[in-house]
């Protein structure tokens, strides 16, 4: 089935709540539709073995809903026919925004003429919390530049008036920027407007170790809501300075931790940037290999004569592209991250991507990469500022590359959820502690114990395979994962679907 809530908490805030698990379309928000696919090869898995299919008329279906008033589920089509070898797309809207605080349980029951499984129930469970959980952000502002960073890895975000973009001497040049991480073309997390990263903390100021850099912010997020997560946690730091020659750029500093269960190989890490300089349709781009500098400008500079760019500070560049097509799919991203595309000579609304790598990241290990987002009054000034950023980063000591520890205890929502057959649970320890992580059924009986003992500080991930402690398969249903330490206890709900 294609209806797939990424977590149990459906809240009226600007994060994603549904993902199309069949086609991997980007998730939507509360109150927005998602396609529920009836796949004849799935629901009618023995289609060819039944006499009623010999006439080629497929199977019929109908829906019932069990959500109580006020209704919060809406189905666009309550009955129909699935012909042999075809699909039917049903739009389902889940909207909890008008409901009182509490938990809401419902099902979409699909009744069909499948002789083996005539009624197929898709559980839909929602929780309305006591209030919205807003997206948090912070602004670098040193008079020369204003730049917004967010807790989910988004940069700038001026297009929805959530952020200030990247302003250089009062003129904005950036619509949005996003981190992108890829191993192969089907294993990509992040990208422009994709919202693949889930915040694990708010954006907070911290004391920067770069000499003289007086504005610094840190946030932590992971890739648990990506269609194909790599199991990574990202500690994002941003650094800026208010004095020359370092007041025309912001350093984006990423510590990428492999908290998954498999080694990551050949990882490419980049920034995808949707620039809008002056009149966006008149933009052109370029690349300076010596400075590892990608840049965009408005031809003629009629509305904005500044140059804007991104420089790779930590490693050799593995790919660069200035794209006119919009970076629409994974194969296009991967091509741009591993090759150097020709620079278009036709003005257009341009997007750029600058990538470094490849890296191998063993389980539990991390790598650190950094980029500078910068402006200049002309290309020579932009190059001067890129060189200043390279010089500043060169002072970072080996000691500064140590992974940051979590600032507080946390138990995060498992992913995927619902799941079959396995799901990953992440918990954070700011210091070493005794840990118990148990799975309980809905009656409160312990069915499995995943962790029991002393654990070092850091970000921990554990996989549960839907079996009890004796290795027996457990039935579909709601299960509770509970983390217990001497200082902290928290539970989450998990949905096992078979």
C-alpha positions as CSV (number, residue, x, y, z in Angstrom):
1,X,0.0,0.0,0.0
2,X,1.1,3.5,-0.6
3,X,-0.2,5.3,2.4
4,X,2.7,5.6,4.8
5,X,2.7,8.0,7.8
6,X,6.3,8.7,8.8
7,X,5.4,8.9,12.4
8,X,2.4,8.6,14.7
9,X,2.3,12.3,15.6
10,X,0.2,14.3,13.0
11,X,0.6,17.8,14.1
12,X,-0.6,21.1,12.5
13,X,2.9,22.4,11.8
14,X,5.0,22.9,8.8
15,X,6.7,19.4,8.7
16,X,5.9,16.5,6.5
17,X,3.4,13.9,7.8
18,X,2.8,11.6,4.8
19,X,5.0,9.9,2.4
20,X,4.1,8.0,-0.7
21,X,5.9,4.7,-0.1
22,X,5.1,3.3,-3.5
23,X,6.6,6.0,-5.8
24,X,8.7,7.9,-3.2
25,X,7.0,11.2,-3.9
26,X,7.9,14.0,-1.5
27,X,5.8,14.0,1.7
28,X,2.9,16.4,2.3
29,X,1.7,18.3,5.3
30,X,-1.4,17.9,7.4
31,X,-4.5,18.5,5.4
32,X,-2.8,17.8,2.1
33,X,-3.6,14.8,-0.1
34,X,-1.5,11.7,-0.8
35,X,-2.2,9.0,-3.3
36,X,-3.3,5.6,-1.9
37,X,-2.4,3.0,-4.6
38,X,-4.2,-0.2,-5.2
39,X,-1.7,-2.4,-6.9
40,X,-3.2,-5.4,-8.6
41,X,0.0,-7.4,-8.3
42,X,0.0,-6.7,-4.6
43,X,-3.6,-6.9,-3.4
44,X,-4.5,-9.5,-6.0
45,X,-1.3,-11.3,-5.6
46,X,-2.6,-14.5,-7.1
47,X,-4.5,-12.7,-9.8
48,X,-3.7,-15.1,-12.6
49,X,-4.9,-18.2,-10.7
50,X,-8.5,-17.3,-10.4
51,X,-11.2,-17.9,-13.0
52,X,-12.7,-14.5,-12.7
53,X,-9.6,-13.0,-14.2
54,X,-9.8,-15.0,-17.4
55,X,-12.2,-12.5,-18.8
56,X,-9.7,-9.7,-18.1
57,X,-12.1,-7.7,-15.9
58,X,-9.9,-7.4,-12.9
59,X,-11.3,-6.9,-9.4
60,X,-13.6,-4.5,-7.7
61,X,-13.1,-2.7,-4.4
62,X,-14.8,-0.4,-2.0
63,X,-13.8,1.6,1.1
64,X,-15.2,2.1,4.6
65,X,-13.8,4.4,7.2
66,X,-13.7,4.0,11.0
67,X,-12.8,7.5,12.0
68,X,-15.3,8.9,14.4
69,X,-16.9,12.4,14.2
70,X,-15.6,14.9,13.6
71,X,-14.3,13.2,10.5
72,X,-10.6,13.7,9.9
73,X,-10.1,11.3,7.0
74,X,-11.4,11.9,3.5
75,X,-11.3,9.4,0.6
76,X,-11.8,10.7,-2.9
77,X,-13.3,7.6,-4.4
78,X,-15.2,5.0,-2.3
79,X,-15.5,2.2,-4.9
80,X,-14.3,1.3,-8.3
81,X,-12.7,-1.4,-10.5
82,X,-9.0,-2.4,-10.8
83,X,-8.4,-3.9,-14.2
84,X,-5.8,-6.6,-14.7
85,X,-2.3,-5.3,-14.5
86,X,-3.4,-1.7,-13.8
87,X,-3.5,0.6,-10.7
88,X,-6.1,2.9,-9.2
89,X,-5.0,6.0,-7.4
90,X,-7.1,7.1,-4.4
91,X,-6.5,10.5,-2.7
92,X,-6.7,10.3,1.1
93,X,-6.6,13.5,3.2
94,X,-5.8,13.3,6.9
95,X,-6.6,16.6,8.6
96,X,-6.4,16.8,12.4
97,X,-6.0,20.6,12.6
98,X,-9.6,21.1,14.0
99,X,-9.5,18.3,16.6
100,X,-9.0,18.6,20.3
101,X,-5.8,17.4,21.9
102,X,-5.7,13.6,22.1
103,X,-5.1,10.4,20.2
104,X,-7.2,9.4,17.2
105,X,-7.3,5.8,15.8
106,X,-8.9,4.9,12.5
107,X,-8.7,2.4,9.6
108,X,-9.3,2.5,5.9
109,X,-10.8,-0.9,5.1
110,X,-10.5,-2.0,1.5
111,X,-13.0,-4.7,0.6
112,X,-12.4,-6.5,-2.6
113,X,-13.2,-9.7,-4.4
114,X,-9.8,-11.1,-3.6
115,X,-10.8,-14.6,-2.4
116,X,-7.9,-14.9,0.0
117,X,-7.9,-11.4,1.5
118,X,-11.3,-9.8,0.9
119,X,-10.8,-7.1,3.6
120,X,-7.5,-5.3,3.9
121,X,-7.3,-2.7,6.7
122,X,-4.8,0.2,6.6
123,X,-4.5,1.6,10.2
124,X,-4.2,5.4,10.4
125,X,-3.3,6.7,13.9
126,X,-2.9,10.4,14.7
127,X,-2.0,12.4,17.8
128,X,-2.8,16.1,18.3
129,X,-0.4,17.7,20.8
130,X,-0.9,20.6,23.1
131,X,0.6,23.1,20.6
132,X,2.6,23.5,17.4
133,X,6.3,22.6,17.3
134,X,7.7,25.4,15.1
135,X,10.6,25.2,12.8
136,X,13.5,27.0,14.5
137,X,16.1,29.1,12.9
138,X,18.8,31.7,13.5
139,X,20.2,34.5,11.5
140,X,23.8,35.5,10.9
141,X,24.0,39.3,10.7
142,X,27.3,41.1,10.6
143,X,26.1,44.2,8.7
144,X,27.6,42.9,5.4
145,X,25.6,39.7,5.2
146,X,22.4,38.3,6.6
147,X,21.9,34.5,6.3
148,X,19.3,32.2,7.8
149,X,20.0,28.6,9.0
150,X,17.2,26.2,10.1
151,X,17.0,23.1,12.3
152,X,16.2,20.7,9.4
153,X,19.2,21.7,7.3
154,X,17.5,24.2,5.1
155,X,19.5,27.4,4.3
156,X,18.2,30.8,3.4
157,X,14.5,29.9,2.6
158,X,13.5,33.4,1.5
159,X,10.9,32.1,-0.9
160,X,8.3,31.5,1.8
161,X,9.3,34.5,4.0
162,X,10.5,32.1,6.6
163,X,14.1,33.3,6.3
164,X,16.2,36.1,4.9
165,X,18.0,34.0,2.2
166,X,21.6,35.1,1.8
167,X,21.8,38.9,1.7
168,X,25.0,40.6,0.7
169,X,25.0,44.4,1.3
170,X,21.3,44.3,1.6
171,X,20.5,42.4,-1.6
172,X,19.4,38.8,-1.4
173,X,20.7,36.3,-3.9
174,X,19.5,32.9,-2.4
175,X,16.1,31.3,-2.5
176,X,17.1,28.1,-0.7
177,X,20.0,25.8,-0.1
178,X,20.0,22.2,1.1
179,X,22.6,19.6,2.1
180,X,22.7,16.5,-0.2
181,X,24.4,13.2,0.6
182,X,24.6,10.3,-2.0
183,X,26.2,6.9,-2.3
184,X,24.5,5.6,-5.4
185,X,21.8,7.2,-7.4
186,X,19.1,5.3,-5.4
187,X,20.7,6.2,-2.1
188,X,20.4,10.0,-1.9
189,X,19.2,12.0,1.1
190,X,18.5,15.7,1.0
191,X,18.3,18.0,-2.0
192,X,16.4,21.2,-2.9
193,X,13.0,21.4,-1.3
194,X,13.0,17.7,-0.4
195,X,12.8,18.1,3.4
196,X,14.5,14.7,4.1
197,X,16.0,15.7,7.4
198,X,14.2,15.5,10.8
199,X,15.3,18.0,13.5
200,X,16.7,16.5,16.7
201,X,17.3,19.8,18.3
202,X,16.6,23.5,17.9
203,X,19.1,26.0,16.5
204,X,21.2,27.3,19.3
205,X,24.2,29.6,19.6
206,X,27.5,28.2,20.8
207,X,31.0,29.4,21.4
208,X,32.9,29.1,18.2
209,X,36.5,27.8,18.1
210,X,37.5,29.7,15.0
211,X,39.5,32.7,16.1
212,X,37.5,36.0,16.0
213,X,34.2,34.4,14.7
214,X,31.6,36.0,16.9
215,X,28.4,34.4,15.6
216,X,28.0,30.6,15.6
217,X,25.0,28.3,15.7
218,X,24.6,24.6,16.0
219,X,21.7,22.2,15.3
220,X,21.4,18.4,14.9
221,X,19.1,16.4,12.5
222,X,19.0,13.0,11.0
223,X,17.7,11.4,7.7
224,X,15.0,9.2,9.3
225,X,12.2,10.6,7.0
226,X,14.1,10.2,3.8
227,X,12.7,7.7,1.3
228,X,16.0,5.7,1.5
229,X,17.7,6.7,4.7
230,X,21.4,6.1,5.1
231,X,21.2,6.1,8.9
232,X,23.1,9.3,9.4
233,X,23.0,12.1,12.0
234,X,24.3,15.5,11.0
235,X,25.7,18.1,13.4
236,X,25.4,21.4,11.6
237,X,27.5,24.3,12.7
238,X,27.6,27.7,11.1
239,X,30.2,30.4,11.7
240,X,30.5,34.1,10.8
241,X,32.7,37.0,11.7
242,X,32.1,40.8,11.9
243,X,35.5,42.1,10.9
244,X,37.4,42.2,7.6
245,X,38.6,40.2,5.7
246,X,36.1,37.5,7.0
247,X,32.8,39.4,7.0
248,X,31.6,38.5,3.5
249,X,30.9,34.8,4.1
250,X,29.5,32.2,6.4
251,X,31.1,28.8,6.9
252,X,28.8,25.8,6.9
253,X,30.4,23.1,8.9
254,X,28.9,19.6,8.8
255,X,29.8,16.6,11.0
256,X,28.2,13.5,9.4
257,X,27.9,10.6,11.8
258,X,27.1,7.0,10.6
259,X,24.7,5.9,13.3
260,X,23.3,3.1,11.1
261,X,24.1,-0.6,11.0
262,X,26.0,-0.7,7.8
263,X,29.2,0.9,6.6
264,X,28.8,3.8,4.2
265,X,31.1,3.7,1.2
266,X,31.7,6.2,-1.6
267,X,29.6,9.0,0.0
268,X,29.5,12.3,-1.9
269,X,28.4,15.4,0.1
270,X,27.3,18.6,-1.4
271,X,25.2,21.8,-1.2
272,X,22.4,22.3,-3.7
273,X,21.6,26.0,-4.0
274,X,18.7,27.7,-5.8
275,X,20.0,31.1,-6.5
276,X,17.9,34.1,-7.5
277,X,20.2,37.0,-8.3
278,X,18.4,40.2,-9.4
279,X,16.2,39.0,-12.3
280,X,16.5,35.2,-11.9
281,X,15.9,34.5,-15.6
282,X,19.0,36.5,-16.4
283,X,21.4,34.5,-14.3
284,X,24.6,32.9,-15.4
285,X,27.1,30.7,-13.5
286,X,30.8,29.8,-13.4
287,X,33.4,27.7,-11.6
288,X,36.9,28.5,-10.4
289,X,38.7,25.1,-9.9
290,X,41.7,26.7,-8.1
291,X,39.5,28.1,-5.4
292,X,36.9,25.2,-5.6
293,X,34.4,28.0,-6.0
294,X,31.0,27.8,-7.7
295,X,29.3,31.2,-8.4
296,X,26.1,32.8,-9.9
297,X,25.5,36.3,-11.1
298,X,23.0,38.4,-13.0
299,X,24.2,39.2,-16.5
300,X,24.6,42.9,-16.8
301,X,23.9,43.4,-13.1
302,X,20.9,45.6,-13.8
303,X,18.9,44.6,-10.6
304,X,21.8,43.2,-8.6
305,X,25.4,43.6,-9.6
306,X,26.8,41.3,-6.8
307,X,28.2,37.9,-7.2
308,X,27.2,35.0,-5.0
309,X,28.8,31.6,-4.5
310,X,29.8,28.5,-2.6
311,X,33.4,27.3,-1.9
312,X,34.4,23.8,-0.8
313,X,36.8,24.2,2.1
314,X,37.7,20.7,3.2
315,X,38.2,18.3,0.3
316,X,38.6,17.9,-3.4
317,X,35.5,18.6,-5.4
318,X,33.9,15.5,-7.0
319,X,31.3,17.3,-9.0
320,X,29.9,20.7,-10.0
321,X,26.9,21.7,-12.0
322,X,24.9,24.8,-12.8
323,X,21.5,23.4,-13.7
324,X,18.7,24.9,-15.7
325,X,16.3,22.0,-15.3
326,X,15.8,22.0,-11.6
327,X,17.5,18.8,-10.3
328,X,14.3,16.8,-10.4
329,X,15.3,13.2,-9.7
330,X,18.0,11.1,-8.0
331,X,19.8,10.2,-11.2
332,X,20.2,13.9,-12.1
333,X,21.5,14.6,-8.6
334,X,24.0,11.8,-8.7
335,X,25.2,12.8,-12.2
336,X,25.8,16.3,-10.9
337,X,27.5,15.1,-7.7
338,X,30.0,12.9,-9.5
339,X,30.8,14.9,-12.7
340,X,31.7,18.3,-13.9
341,X,28.9,19.6,-16.2
342,X,29.5,22.2,-18.9
343,X,28.5,25.7,-17.7
344,X,25.4,26.9,-19.6
345,X,26.1,30.0,-21.7
346,X,22.4,30.9,-21.8
347,X,20.8,33.1,-19.1
348,X,18.3,31.2,-17.1
349,X,17.0,30.7,-13.5
350,X,20.0,28.8,-12.3
351,X,20.6,26.2,-9.5
352,X,24.1,25.1,-8.6
353,X,25.5,22.1,-6.8
354,X,29.0,21.7,-5.4
355,X,30.1,18.3,-4.1
356,X,33.1,16.8,-2.3
357,X,34.1,13.2,-1.8
358,X,33.9,10.3,-2.0
359,X,34.2,9.3,1.7
360,X,33.9,6.0,3.5
361,X,32.2,6.2,6.9
362,X,32.3,3.0,9.0
363,X,29.5,2.3,11.4
364,X,29.9,4.7,14.4
365,X,32.5,6.8,12.7
366,X,32.1,10.3,11.2
367,X,33.6,12.7,8.7
368,X,33.6,16.5,8.6
369,X,33.1,18.7,5.6
370,X,32.8,22.5,5.3
371,X,31.6,25.0,2.7
372,X,31.6,28.8,2.6
373,X,28.5,30.7,1.4
374,X,29.8,34.0,0.2
375,X,29.2,37.2,-1.7
376,X,31.3,39.7,-3.6
377,X,30.8,43.1,-5.3
378,X,32.4,41.5,-8.4
379,X,34.1,38.3,-9.4
380,X,37.5,39.4,-8.2
381,X,36.0,40.4,-4.8
382,X,34.2,37.0,-4.6
383,X,37.5,35.2,-5.3
384,X,39.2,37.3,-2.6
385,X,36.5,36.3,-0.1
386,X,36.8,32.7,-1.0
387,X,40.5,32.8,-0.4
388,X,39.8,34.4,3.0
389,X,37.4,31.5,3.9
390,X,40.0,28.9,2.9
391,X,42.6,30.7,5.1
392,X,40.2,30.8,8.1
393,X,39.3,27.1,7.8
394,X,43.0,26.2,7.6
395,X,43.4,27.2,11.2
396,X,40.9,24.6,12.4
397,X,42.8,22.1,14.5
398,X,42.5,18.4,14.6
399,X,40.9,18.7,18.0
400,X,38.1,20.7,16.5
401,X,37.1,17.7,14.4
402,X,36.0,15.5,17.3
403,X,32.3,14.5,17.1
404,X,30.0,16.6,19.3
405,X,28.1,14.7,22.0
406,X,24.4,15.1,22.4
407,X,23.4,17.9,24.8
408,X,20.5,16.0,26.4
409,X,18.9,12.6,26.7
410,X,16.5,11.7,23.9
411,X,14.5,8.8,22.5
412,X,13.5,9.5,18.9
413,X,10.6,8.1,16.9
414,X,11.5,4.9,15.1
415,X,11.7,4.8,11.4
416,X,10.2,3.6,9.2
417,X,6.9,3.6,11.1
418,X,4.7,1.7,10.4
419,X,7.3,-1.0,9.5
420,X,7.7,-4.5,8.2
421,X,9.9,-6.3,9.0
422,X,12.4,-4.1,10.8
423,X,12.6,-0.6,12.2
424,X,15.4,1.6,13.7
425,X,15.2,3.2,17.1
426,X,17.6,6.0,18.0
427,X,18.5,7.3,21.4
428,X,21.0,9.9,22.6
429,X,23.2,9.9,25.7
430,X,24.9,13.1,26.7
431,X,27.1,11.1,29.1
432,X,27.7,7.4,29.8
433,X,24.8,5.7,31.5
434,X,23.1,2.4,32.3
435,X,20.5,1.8,29.6
436,X,17.4,-0.5,29.3
437,X,15.5,-0.4,26.0
438,X,12.5,-2.7,26.0
439,X,9.6,-3.4,23.6
440,X,6.1,-3.9,25.1
441,X,2.8,-5.0,23.6
442,X,-0.3,-2.9,23.9
443,X,-1.2,-4.8,27.2
444,X,2.1,-3.7,28.8
445,X,3.8,-7.1,28.5
446,X,7.5,-7.0,27.7
447,X,8.1,-8.9,24.4
448,X,11.8,-8.0,23.8
449,X,14.7,-6.3,25.4
450,X,17.0,-4.6,22.9
451,X,19.5,-2.9,25.3
452,X,20.5,-3.7,28.8
453,X,23.7,-2.4,30.2
454,X,26.3,0.4,30.3
455,X,26.6,2.5,27.2
456,X,29.0,5.2,26.2
457,X,27.8,8.8,25.4
458,X,26.8,9.5,21.9
459,X,24.1,8.7,19.3
460,X,22.9,5.1,19.4
461,X,20.8,3.2,17.0
462,X,19.2,-0.2,17.5
463,X,17.1,-2.2,15.0
464,X,14.1,-4.3,16.0
465,X,12.9,-7.1,13.7
466,X,9.3,-7.5,14.9
467,X,10.1,-10.7,16.9
468,X,9.9,-11.4,20.6
469,X,12.9,-12.3,22.7
470,X,12.7,-16.0,21.7
471,X,12.8,-15.1,18.0
472,X,9.1,-15.7,17.3
473,X,7.3,-13.4,14.8
474,X,4.9,-11.0,16.5
475,X,1.5,-10.1,15.0
476,X,0.6,-6.8,13.5
477,X,-0.3,-4.1,16.0
478,X,0.9,-1.2,18.2
479,X,4.0,-1.8,20.3
480,X,5.7,0.5,22.8
481,X,9.5,1.1,22.9
482,X,10.7,2.4,26.3
483,X,14.1,3.8,27.1
484,X,15.0,3.7,30.8
485,X,18.1,5.3,32.4
486,X,18.7,6.5,35.9
487,X,18.2,10.1,34.7
488,X,15.6,9.8,31.9
489,X,12.6,7.7,30.8
490,X,10.6,8.0,27.6
491,X,8.3,5.8,25.5
492,X,7.3,5.9,21.8
493,X,4.6,4.0,19.8
494,X,5.6,1.7,17.0
495,X,3.2,0.1,14.4
496,X,4.1,-3.3,13.1
497,X,2.3,-4.0,9.8
498,X,2.3,-7.3,8.0
